[in-house]
Amino acid sequence: MSTDYYVYVLLDSSKPGIWKYDNLVFDFEPFYIGKGKDDRIINTLRDKNSFKGKKISKLKSNNVEILTKKIYESLTNEQYYRDWE
């Protein structure tokens, strides 16, 4: 069974603070959490056709750095759907 998947978060660096969600704590406001494999965490920053894409475009146009972080790694597809869906 392949353990190639991960869960990642996109953070808005213009909004520092303490953002807590269960056992996760972030120093900047998270605006998207997604499932990835391979280069998804990088390619997602090119998305333009969703809430996430519009937020990314707005942040980039304001020269705001978008921070990316893997929060869980080495997941099977089944683990992701069991724990995150």
C-alpha positions in Angstrom: 0.0 0.0 0.0 1.5 3.3 -1.1 2.2 6.0 1.6 2.8 8.8 -0.8 0.1 11.2 0.4 0.3 14.1 2.8 -1.9 16.8 4.3 -0.7 20.4 3.8 -1.8 23.8 4.8 -1.5 27.2 3.1 -0.9 30.1 5.5 -1.5 33.9 5.0 1.8 35.5 6.2 0.0 38.9 6.5 -2.1 37.6 9.4 0.2 36.5 12.3 -1.2 35.2 15.5 -1.9 31.9 17.3 -4.3 29.8 15.3 -5.3 26.5 17.1 -7.3 23.7 15.6 -7.4 20.6 17.9 -3.7 19.5 18.2 -2.5 21.8 15.4 -1.1 25.3 16.1 -0.1 27.8 13.4 1.7 31.1 13.6 -0.2 32.6 10.7 -3.8 32.3 9.6 -4.5 29.1 7.6 -6.8 29.6 4.6 -6.6 26.1 3.0 -5.9 22.5 4.0 -5.5 20.0 1.3 -4.4 16.5 0.4 -1.3 16.2 -1.7 1.0 13.8 -3.5 4.3 14.6 -5.2 4.5 18.3 -6.1 0.9 19.2 -5.2 1.9 21.5 -2.5 3.8 23.7 -5.0 1.3 23.3 -7.9 -1.6 24.3 -5.8 -0.2 27.8 -5.8 -1.1 28.1 -9.5 -4.8 27.4 -8.9 -7.0 30.2 -10.2 -10.5 28.7 -10.3 -11.7 28.4 -6.7 -11.9 30.2 -3.4 -8.3 29.0 -2.8 -7.2 30.3 -6.2 -8.8 33.7 -5.7 -7.3 34.0 -2.3 -3.8 33.1 -3.7 -4.2 35.6 -6.5 -5.2 38.3 -4.1 -2.3 37.6 -1.8 0.2 37.5 -4.6 -1.1 40.8 -6.1 -0.5 42.4 -2.6 3.0 40.9 -2.5 2.0 38.7 0.5 4.1 35.5 1.0 2.0 32.4 1.1 3.5 29.9 3.5 3.2 26.1 2.9 3.6 23.4 5.4 3.1 19.7 5.4 1.2 18.8 8.6 0.9 15.0 8.1 3.1 12.8 5.9 3.4 9.2 4.7 -0.3 8.6 4.5 -2.1 6.0 2.4 -5.1 7.2 0.4 -7.2 5.2 2.7 -5.8 6.8 5.8 -6.5 10.2 4.4 -10.1 9.5 3.7 -10.6 7.7 7.0 -9.0 10.6 9.1 -9.7 13.7 7.0 -12.9 13.3 5.1 
